[in-house]
Amino acid sequence: MGADLLVVGLSHHTAPLDVREKLAYPEGALAAALAAVLELPSLGEAVILSTCNRVEVYAATRAELAASALPAAAGEVARFLASSRAFDAERLSRHLYEHTGPAAVRHVFRVAASLDSLVVGESQILGQLKSAWGAAAQAGSIGPLLGRCLERAFGVAKRVRSETAIARGGANVSSVAVELATRIFGELAGRQVLVVGAGKMSDLAARHLRADGAGAILVTNRSAEKAAELARKVDGVARPWAELPALLVACDIVISSTGATEPIVTAAMMKEVMKARRHRPIFVIDIAVPRDVDPKAGKLDGVYLFDVDDLAKVVAENLAERRKEADGAERIVLSEAAQFVGWLRAQGVVPTIKDLRERFTQVAQAEVERTLASGHAPGDQEIRLMAERIVNKLLHTPLMALKQGEGDEAEALVTAARRLFALPEERAAPAPMPAEPAADAGEAAETPAPRAAREKT
């Protein structure tokens, strides 16, 4: 018995964008979702990681459950994901993966080290994982086991970045988006760019745009204060959210990443925008999940719409350059995961160790008190008798188990006893005495009679 770890979720490896965006949890919905997860019968701890490329539940089973409860716990989480996001359970099952025990630890460490990311080596996932950890801590859904696992995962990510060059260049989804814009337009100088949203992804995109020489950078966001703050960082201009259609008409490049749950740019809006632009081409990179731009807008003439899945093609070209570094990072992850799993297994025997120590201490103290009860200093003989009583009492139960064991159980008990107490190799049992051969008639005549018989003759 004892808590164990599991991961249930989906990612860009297993699910297309239209599935991921429906499963994504808005930041404001995390607290309620975490509370609902903790109501599942098998779970005692939980963290929900929801990004543009993955939705995963990291969980720990209740301490009183056996390891055999892990499959049931994984099933509970899968059903929760379907019901909480109003998604067909059978369809969802085709995209979900499950990791339990050591495999769950390795997966968490790989995610933290950005080895499972769309852009291998990107830095955003670590911040997103820390944010998920913080949300779980605030919701009270994280405990000692999952907390320890994630803290170690953060350490693994730091080690990977310091010991390998996997993060060289700081590639991420935002930088790949800007790279794609550069490929299409050539130099960005003189191009007017619109950044929609003012969160982390928009911030990164704006910084990359500025570094790559973009002309005027306009920023719009529902929060005017946040738009103004981002604009100051990149020497841009903040514009009111209400002007979004007009801004789309004025700009050639649009990078959008908001937290909206529904498209903020509809196909009808984009149709009017293209009329006003006189069908002058517009390049739109939608890196939000759920998507900010209705996919139907991308079918209009002159609209070049790319989403996060489209960026995978650009990423594939960069992946080969990072593969050698990724191999080194994988070795670090495997080593760290093995160490953590060893620690985890050790925690499972702690209660038994504690009970053994208490039991042995009780027996020893009781015999010491018995020996001292006479009121005088015990002599050598009394001390030897005390030691013998202690040994007899401590060995009584295990010896009875060894004697009463049968078959495979008996063999397992003997093996365990020899290993636990470092006994020498088991000696072969003494061979039985051979039976004496029967004597024939000739031999019997020559055999002297017993003494009693001779005395009677």
N, C-alpha and C positions, 0 to 999 in steps of 0.2 A: 504494500500500500504506500501511497505518497503521490503528491502532485506531479504531473508531467506536462510537457509543452506540446502545443499543436498549432499549425498554421492552416487556415482555409481561406482561399481567395482566388483571384484571377488577375491577369496582367496582359500587357501587350503581346506576350508570347502566346497566350491562349484565347484571348477574346478581342474581337474587333472594336473599334471606337464606339459604334452604336450600342454595344452591350456595356462597355465600360462607363459611358456617360449616364446610363440609366441606373447603374449600381453605385455611382459616386455619391458620397455623403457631403452635403454642404457643411461648412464649419459649424454653423449654428445648430446642426442636427446631431452632432457627435455625442453630446452629453446624454440625450435621450436614448440614442442607439446603444451607448455603453451600458446604461442602466438596464436596458432590455436584455442585453447579452448576459449580464450577471444574473438574470432571472432564469436562465437555462439551467436545468437540473445538474448538469455535469461540470459546470464551469465555476471557478473561483476568482479568476483574474482575466482581464481582457484589455486589448489595445486595438483600435481600428485605424489602419493606415489607408487614406484615400487620396490618391494623386491622379494626375491626368493619365498615368500609365498603369495604375494598379489599384485594386481595392482588396485589402487583406485584413483578416482578423487574426491577431496573435493572442493566444489564450493559454491559460493553465487550468488543468482539471482540479477539482476539489481534492484536498489532501487525503480524505478518507476513502477515496475510490481506488480500485486496483488498476493496474496498467491495462487490463482488458477493457476498461471503460473508454479508452481513447477512440475507437471507431464510432461508438455511440455519441461521444462528444463532438466529433467532427461532423456527424450527421446533423446534430442539433444546430451547429453553426451554419451549415449549408442551408438548412430550412429557414433559419433566421434571416439570412441574406436575401433569400427569395421573397419572404413575406414582408420584410421591412422596406424593401424597395419595390414591392408590388410587381415582381418579375416571375414569369413562369418557371416553376422549380425544375421541371424536366429539361427545359431549354437551358437553364442556368447550369445544370449538372454537366453539360457538355463542355463548359468553359472553366469549371472549377478544378483546382488541384488541392490536395491535402498532404501535409507533411506532419509527422508525429515524431516525438522523441528526438534522437540525434539528428534526424533529417530536418526537423523544424529548427533546431539551433543553427545548423549550417545555412539554411535558407535565410534566416534573419540576419546572420552575419554577412551573407553575400549581398543582400539588399542594402545594408548599411554601407558596405564597401563599394557600392555602385556597380557591382559585377553583374547584377541582374537588370540594370537600367537599359532603356532604349539607347542612350548615349553612354557607353561604358566609360566610367571615370568621371561622370558629371558630379557636381557638388551639391545640387539641390536636394537630392534624396535624403542626405543626412540631416539637413535642416527640417525636412518634412517629417522624418522619423522622430526627431526630437520634439517637434510640435505635437505629433500624435501621442508621444509619451507624456508630454505636459498636459494635454487634454484629458488623458486617462487618469493622471495623478489628481487633477482638479475634480474629476468625476468620482474619484475614490474607487476606480476599477482596477488599479494596478497594485500588486502585492510584492512580497519579497522574491518570489521565483521569477516572474516575468520582469520585474524591475531589475533584478540582477542580470538577467539575460540581455536586456536592452542596454544597460550600462556597459556591459562587456562588449556589445556590438559597437557602441560608440568608440570604445578603445581600439577595437579591431580596425574600424574605418580610419582612425587616426594613424595607426601603425601602417596600414596599406599606403596611405598618402605620403608618409614619411620615408618608407622603405622602397617604394616603387615610383615610377614616373607615370603611373596610369592616369593621373589627373593633369598631366602636362598640357598647357593650353587652356585649361578651364572650360572644356567643351560642355555644353548643356543644350537642352531643347531650344532655349532662346537664341543661343549663338548659332545653332544650326539653322534656325529660321532666318536669321540675318544673312548667313552664308548663302542660303538659297536665293534670297532677294538680290544679293550681289551677283550671283550667277546669271540671273534673268535680266537685270538692268545694267550690268557692268558696274561702273563706278556709281556710288550713291550720291556723290556731290551734285547739288542742284535739285535733287529729288525731295519733294515735300512728303514727310512721313507722318502718319497718324498712329499713335499708341493709344489703344482703348483699354482702360483699366490701369490701376496704379498699385497692384500687388507685387509680389516678389518676381513673378515671371515677367510682368510688364517692365518692372524696374531693370531687370537684367537685359531684356530686349532693347530698351532705350539706351542703356550704357553701351551695348555692342554696336548699335546704330551710330551713336556719336563717335565711337572709336573707329568705325569704318568710314567716317567722313560724310555721313548723311547731311543733307541741307537742313532745312527747317524741320524741327521735331515738334509736333503738336500733341498735347496730352489731354485726354478727356476721361472723366470718371464721374460716377454718381456723386461721390464726395468731392466737392470743389477744393477742399483743403488738401486732400491727398493728391489730387491732380496738380495743384500748385507746388506741392512739396517735391514731387517727382520731376516736374518741369524745371525747377531750380537746380536739381542735381545734374541734369543733362543739358543745361543752357537752352531749354526749350520754352514753349509757350503753352500755358494751360488754357483750355477753352471749355465753355459750359457744356454739360451733358445734353442739354436740349438741342444743341447745334450738331449733333451726330450726323444727321443726313447731309447737312451742308458741308461738314468736314470730309465726308466720304466723296463728295463731288470734287473737293479741292485737292485731295491727296492722291498720289500715285501708289504709295505703299501703305498698307494697313496691317498692323500686328495687334491682335486682340487677345486679351486674357483677363476675363472678369470672373466673378463668382456667381454669375447669373445661372438660374436653373432652366431658363428658356432662352431661345435665340433672341439676341438684341438687334440683330440685323436680319430681317425677314426677306424672303424672295421678292415680295411686293415692294419693299423699301429699296432693295438693290436695283430693281427694274426702273424705278423712278430716278435713282442716282445715275444709272447709265444713260438715261435719256438726257439728263442735265449735263452729263459729261460728253454728250454727243458720241457715245460708245468708245470714248478714249479708253484704252486698256487700264485696268486697275488690278493690282497684285495684293491679295489678301491672305495673310497667314493667321489661321485660327488655332491658337495653342491652348485654348480653354477646354476643359472637360467638366460638365457638359459643354457642348459647342456653343459659341457665341453667334455664329453665322449659320443660317439655315442652309444645309447642303444643296438645296434646290437652287440657291443663288449662284452656285458655281456652274450651273448649266447655261447661264445667260451669256450671250456673246460679249467678249471682251473682259469677262470676269475670270481671273485666274486664282482659284481658291484652293488652298492647301491646309490640311489639318495635321494633327500630330502623327497620324499613321503615314501620311505622305512623307513626313520627314525621315522615316525609316530608311528610305532609299539613299538619302544623303548620308545617313549614319553608317550604312553598310560600307561605304567607301572609306570611312575613317576607321572602321573597326579593325581592319588588318594591321594598321599602324600601331594599335594599342594591344594587339593580341599577346605579344611577348610579355609586356608588362602585366597583362591580365593573368597570364599563367603564374607569374610570381605571386600575384595577389591571391590567387586561388590557393596556393600552397599555404600562405599565411592564414587564410580563412579555415582551411582544413585542420591546421595545427591548433589554432585557437579554439575551434569547435570541439576538438577531441579533449582538450583540457577542460573546457566548460562541462562537457558531458561527464567527464570523470568526477568533477566537483559535484555535479548533480546527483550522480549515483551514490556518492559518499554521503550526501544529505539523507538518502533513504535509509541508511543504517544507523544514523545518529540516535533515533529513539531506542533502538535495540542496544546500542553501546551504553546509553544512559541507564537503561533498565538493568543490564548486566552489572554495571559498576555499583548501582544501588543495592542489588541483590547480594553481591560479594561483600560489600561493606557491611550490610546488615548481619550477615552470617559471622563475619570476623569480629565485629563489635560485640555481638551476643556472646561469643565464646570467650572473648577477653573479659567481659563483665562477669561471666560465670567463674572464670579462673581467679579473678580478684575478689570474688565475694567472700572468700575465707578470711579476709582481713590481714593476711600476712603475705610477705613477698613470696611469689611462687618459686619453687625450686626447679631444677632441670627437668625432673620427671613430669611435673605438672605442665611445664611449657611444652614438652614433647607431646603430652596427651592433648593439650589444647590444639596444637598444630594438626594432630591426627584427626581430631573431631572436625576442624574446619575443612580439611581435605575431604573427609567422608561426606559431610553435608553438601559441599559444593559439587561433588562428583555423583551423588546419589541419583539425581534425576537424569543426567546425561548417560550414566552407565545403564540405567533401566531402559532408556530408549535404545541404546546400542544392543542390549540383550534381546529386546522384544521385536526389533526390526526384522523384516522378512524381505527376501528377494532384493530387488533393485534399491528399495528404501534402505535396507541394512547396509548395502555396499556404499550408498551415497552418504550415510551417516558416518561410517568408518572413514571415508575419504575426507569428509568435512572436519572430523575430529582431529585427524592427523595434520591437516593443513592449519587449522585454527591454533593448535598447540605445538606446532613445529616438531612433531614426533618423528623419530627415524623411520626409514622405509619399513613398511609392514613386513614382518618376518613370516616365512612360510610356517603353517601350522605343523606341529610334529606329526610325522607319519605314524600310523597305527602299528602296533607290534604285529609281526607276521605270525600267523597261526602255525603251531608245530605240526609237521607232517605226521600222518597216521603211520604207526609201526606195523610191519608185516609179522607173520607167525614166527619166523626165525629170530627176528630181532626181539620179539616179546619173550622168547625162551631164555635169551641171554641177559635180559634186563633184570637187575637185582630187585627183589621184592622189597616193599617198604619195610622199615625197621619194625613196626608193630606186627607185621605179618610174620617176620622171621622169628620174633620172640615167641609166637604161638606154636611154631613148629618144633 
